[in-house]
Structure formats: structure tokens, C-alpha cells
Amino acid sequence: MSSPGDHVAALAALPGAGTARLARLLEATPADAAWAAVLAGSVAVDVAPPAVRSEWRAVAASVDLDETRRRLSQHGVVASSWHDDAHPDQFARDIDPAPVAFRQGRLPDPALPHVAIVGTRRASPIGREIARELGAGLAAAGVVVVSGLALGIDGAAHQGALAASSTPPIAVVGSGCDTPYPPAHGELWAKVALAGALLSEAPMGAPPEPWRFPARNRLIVAMSDLVVVVESRAAGGSLLTVDEAVRRGVDVMAVPGSLRNGAAVGTNQLLADGCAPVLAVADITTALGLDVVGQAGRRVDTHADPDADIVLSSIDDGPTSIEQIVERSGLSATEVYARLARLELAGSISHDGVRVQRR
């Protein structure tokens, strides 16, 4: 027996079924009725031209909905349209809505603050470290970290959020949920889907075609209350995401970088244009209206995390480098950054991304 998700997945996989056509097709029609119209060749003329409607009917006749259902189930994917309760509310009410969505995992509480951390794929080592630190600190503060799971800043932000073992993250990707991209992030995809949610409007098996990523960027912003750009070159996807934020009235913050760092040209220009700077996690939580004791007024409990105590004991009386803390604690750099974020939120330390000092 077929389900609404099967019909959604089948509709999204039709050739030429982009966002605009699917929106027209599903505007006032649930997915099962829309699929029946495709099979009958009775799709309205304002949805698609005759040639497309004919192609859809021919393709639909050969679709095995049972196989579609098995594929969704095999990958633990839920397919939804904007008529379904399972559809992300932010996707449905956006100014450029996504009529269909595919999801692995469970969406975090929509009442939690959501922050997008984005940046260049060709990030500098310090840029990746800052993204991990911000991801960890925000997750520890009860903030949902949203990003695109790309190389560079995106992936580092999600690594940090996962290392915090706290608030679930969200990834919005530009290929099918069963098609990890880049392939090197396959394990990270699985971890994000297990801890939080992986979202896409691309059908199952969809390759990472270039046009999908600018479209994906609007949905990253749609999910977010604030956008933070860690590193951006003079042009690229990060600045396209900023444009989408401006369209939606979503505030943008930026991490300053060295004038000699080509990966920071775009972020420094954002600061010159008036975006607020991010020097620490607290700058973001303050912009969100949260205080340093965390959302809902709960101070971060470092005693419940033995590794936080190990990191704290690895800090000298004076300024201590993060490299020294990693060496002394025996933890990975990502794990250290996550615990430093917790300690900073607890008011136990201060640090500038290079050196740490007890308070």
C-alpha cells in the first residue's frame, strides 16, 4: 500500500520537476492526487508544457512505488510535501518555499534558536578551527547549528556541534540524502543524521549538480535565525547565502580575518559593510538574546563532563596555547575545542582562539 511519501518521492524524481513546477503541481493538491493526475496525463496546462506532461506520463507508468518505498526505508528517509505534518515548517513558509523535502533523522525543537555557520570550502586552518569552536559553543548553549556539510567551514562547524554532544544539528545538502557529497564527508553525513537531521529538496539519487547549491543556500537561511560567516573569499557560495539572508531580513555576522588571508576577503568586506563581528561564541548568543548561562537560564554543567575537567586541569595559571592543552589532555583538537566552549559558557575560562586563560 502506497503512502504520501512514496508519491512525493516519485513526483520529485520526474524529469524537469524543479521547485517551481512542483510548487504549481502541489499548490492545492496533495501528492497522491498529483501523482494520479500525472499518470492520467491530466496535469493542468499551467503546471508544465505539453511535452513535459507527456514525458511525465510515460515515465510515471514505469515507476514502481513499492521500490520507491523500499529505497526510502532502506536509507531511513522521510519524504514530505508542504501538505504534510512531517514537512519542515521553515521550508513551507519561506518566501521561496520548498514544496517537497527529504529528511534523515529527527528535526530539533523548532523553538530552539537556529544559527547557520557558513564559509568557504577552501578555508584556512584557523578558519576551520574557529568554525569548530563556534559549532561546539553554540550547541553547548542550546543553539541548533545549521550548515551545508560542504568541505571547509561547513563541515568543521558540524564537527564542532557533534563534539559538544548537546543540541542536535541540521544539515541542508545539495544532493539526494542517499548521495553523500563530498564523498569524504560520508561518515560526517551519517553522524549528523543520527544526532540531528539531514535535509534536502533533491530526490533520492540526485547527483550534486552545480545549480542545486545556490538553491540549497536559501533553505539554509530559511532554517536559521542568524547567519554567521566564518571565512569567505571575494565571491562564492557564502556570499550568495548572505544575499538570501538579506532577502529574508535575517541578520548576518562575520568573523574578522587577517588582511593577508585571501579566505577572509569576503568576511572583512561584510564587516566593512556594517555586519556585526564575531570574536567569540558570546557575541552570537548575545545577538540571539541569550545569556552566557545558556538558553532557559541553565548554567553549563562541566562536572557532568569528565573531559571538561581534564581540559581545565591542562591549563596553566597563565595563558596556555591550545596546542599545549591538546598535548597534555590526550584529547583530539575537536574534543578540546568542544570542552573549551563549555568552559567558556560556564565562565571558567577566556580565550582568543589561540591562547586560553583561567578566570
N, C-alpha and C positions, 0 to 999 in steps of 0.2 A: 504494500500500500504506500503510495507516494505521500510526501509531506510538503509543506510550503517551501522548506529549504531546498528540496530537490528541484522544484520549479525555478526558484531563484538562481541556483547554480546553473541550470540548463539555459535559462534566459541570458545570464551574464556571459556564457560561453558562445553565444551565437555570433557569427562573423559580423563585424561592424556594429556590434551592440555596445556603443560607447555610453558615457554617462548621460549625455543629452537625450539620446534615443530611449534609453532605459527609463529615464525620468518621464518622458512623454508616454511611454508604454504603460508605466506603473502609476501614472498620476492619480487615477481614480479607480484603478483595477488591481486587485490582489494578484499575486504571482501565478496561482493556479489558473485563474481565468485568463490572464495574459498568455500563458502557455497554450491554453486551449485555442485562443484566437490565432496564435502563430501556427499551430497545427492545421487549423481550418482555413488559413490564408485570409482571415478576416480582420487583420490588424488595420487600424484606422490609417487613412492616407496621410494624415499629418504626423504620424509616428515615423514612417520611413517610406522612401520612394518605392515604386512597384518592383524594380529589380531586386532591391534588398528584401522586400516582403516575400518574393518568390524564392530567393535563396534561403531565407529563414525557414520557410515551409518545407523545403527539400531537406535541409539539414535536420530539422526537428523530427522528421519522420524516421530518421535513423538513430535517434537518441534513445538509449536505454536508461530510463530513470532509476531502475534498480541499481545499475552500475554507478550512476551518479551518486546515489545514496551511499553505496559501499565505499566510494572514494572519499566522500566527506567523513564518514565514520572511521575509516582507516587512519585518517590524519587528525581526527578529533576536531573537525572544523564545523562550525555552525554558520549556515548561510541565511541571510535575512534580507527583507526589503523594508522600506520605511513604513509599511503597513503592520510590521511585526513588533511585538513587545521586546523581542531579543535584539532589535536593531539599536545601535548606539544612538542615544538621543542627540548627541552633538552633531552626528552626521546628518540626521534628519532635519534639524532646524538651522543648519548653516545657511549662509547667503548663497552658497553654491553647493547644494546638498548632494550627498551620495545616496542614490536610490537603492543600491544594494551594498551589502558588506559581507565579508567573510572573517570569521573570528576563531582563533585558537586560544584556549584559556578562558579566564573569567575577568570581566571588567572590574576594576576597583570601584569603590563607592564614588558615584559621581559628585557627591557633596564635598569630597576632598579637593583641595586646591591642586590644579594640574599645571605643570611648568614644562615647556618644550626647551630642551637643550640641543642646539644645532650648531653646525660648523662645517668647516672644510674637510673633505676626505684626506687631503694632503696636509694633515696637521703636524705641528712641531711636537717634539716630545713633551715640552712643558704644557702645550695646549691640551694634549691628551691627559696629562696628569691633572690639570685643572678641571677638565670635564669629569674625570673620575671622582675627584674631590667634591665637586658640586653635586653630582648624581648621588653620591653617598650621603652627603649632608642633607640634601633635600628629602631623600627617602627617610632618613632618620627623624626628620622634623615633621613627618606625616604628609609629605607632598608627593603626588604621583609624577614621576619623571616620564616625559613623553619624548620620543625621538624616532629616527627613521632606520636605525640599525645599519647604517652605512659604515664604511671604513672611517677611521679618523675619530672626529669628535663624537659623532652619534654613538658608535659602538662603545667608546670609553665612558660616556655618560651612563649607558645601560650597565656596563660592568660595575661602575660605582654604585648604582642603585641596587643591583643584585647583591653586592658585597655587604650592604647595610643590613640585609635580611630583615627588612622592615616593610615599608609601604610598597605594594606591588607596582611595577612599571607598566607602561604601554608602549608598544612599537607599532608604528604605521608604516607599512612597507609597500614597495612599488612592483611587486611580482605576486604570483599566486602564493597562498600560505604554504603550499607544498613544494615551493621552489625557492629555497633559501638563496639570497643574494646579498653580498658576495658569498660564494661558496665557503670561504674561510670563516664566515660567521655562522655556519650551520649549527654549531654547538650553542652559540650565544642565542640564536633564534629559539632553540628548544628550551633553554633556561628561562628566557623571557616569557614564553608561552606557558611554562609550568608555574612560574611565580606570579605572573600577571596576565596580560593579554597581548596577542599579536593580531593586528587588524589590516585588512586590505579590501579595496574595492575591485581588485583584479580577480578574475575567475581562477579556479583551480588549474594548475599547469601553466598559467600565463608567464611568459618569459619577462625578464627585466628590460622591456623596451624603453628607449630614452624618454618618450613622451609621457610615460606613466609617472615619472618622478616629480615634475612640476605639479601634476595633478595631485600626487600624494602629499606634496608640501601644504596644500590648502587644508588637507584633513588633519595634518599635524597641528596646524594653528586652530582648526575648529575644535580640537580636543583640549585646547590649552587656555589658561587664564593669563599667561605671561610667556613671552619668548625670550630666551637668553642665548645670545650668540657668543660662543667662546673664541673661535677664530674664523675669519672669513677673508678670502682674497678679494681683490678688487671687483670681481664678478663671480657669479656662481649660484648654486642652489640655495645657499644660506640667505643670500640677499633676495632671492625670489620668495623665500619663506617670509622674510621681513616685509616684502610688498604685500603678501597675503595678510600678514598681521595688521598692517596699516589699513587695508581694505575693511577689516573687521573691527577696527578700533581696539585691538589687543596691544598692550604696552610691550615695548621691546627694550631689553637691557643688553649691555655688551661688556665683555671683558677686555680691558686695555692690553695692548701688547707693545713690544719694542718697535721703534721706528725702523729698525733694520730687519724686522721679521716680515717677510713677504706674505706669510699666512695671516698677518694681523692688519693688513692694509684696510680691508673692508670694515673690521670692527672699530678700528681707530676713526674711520670716517663716520661711522654711526655715532660715535661719541661726539665728534665734532659737529654732527648734525643735531645733537641735543638728546640722544638716548642716555639714560642713567647708567653709570658704571657699576660693574660687579667686581668688588675686591674680595668678597667673602660670601659664604652662604647666608650670613645675616642680612646682607644687602637685599637678597631676594626675598627672604622671609619677611623683612620689614615692608617691602613693596607689596607683598601679599596681605599685609595687615596681621601677620603672625608675630609672636614674640619668640625670644630665643629659648623659652622653656618648651616650645613645641606646640602644635595645634592642640586645642582643647585644654591648654594650660597644664600639660603634663611634662614635668622635667624629665629629661632623658636619664634613664637608669643605667649607669655604666657598670654598676655592681652585678647586674644580671648578665654581663658580657665579660667573661674572664679575660678575653683577648684585649679588651679596653684597658684593663688593669696592667696587663703585660706591656702595652704600648706606653702607658703613663709612667711605669717604672723604668722605661728605657730612655726617658727624657732627663737630661742633666738639670742642675739648678739654673744654669744659664741657657742661652739659645742653643738648640740642638738641631742638626740637619736631619732631614727626613731619611737620607741615606743611612745615617748612623742608627736611626730608630729601626729601620728595616733590618740592618745587620744584627742589632742587639736583640730584637724581639723574635727573630726567626720566622716572622710572618712575611707574606708577599707584599709588594708595594700597594697593590689594590686593597688588601686587607688592612694595611696600616692606614691608608687614606680613609677608609670607611670608619675606623675607630677614632682617628683624629677628628673626623666630622662630628661623631657622637660626643667626644670630649669637649669640643668647642661649643656645641649646643648646650652642654652641661655646665659651661662656664669654667672648666678646669684648665684650659689652655688657650693660647692665641697663636696664630701662625700666619705667615705670609705666602705659603705655598713652597717655601724653601727651608725656612727655619721654624722651629717650634719652641715655645716658652711656656712654662707653667705660670698659672695666675695665682 
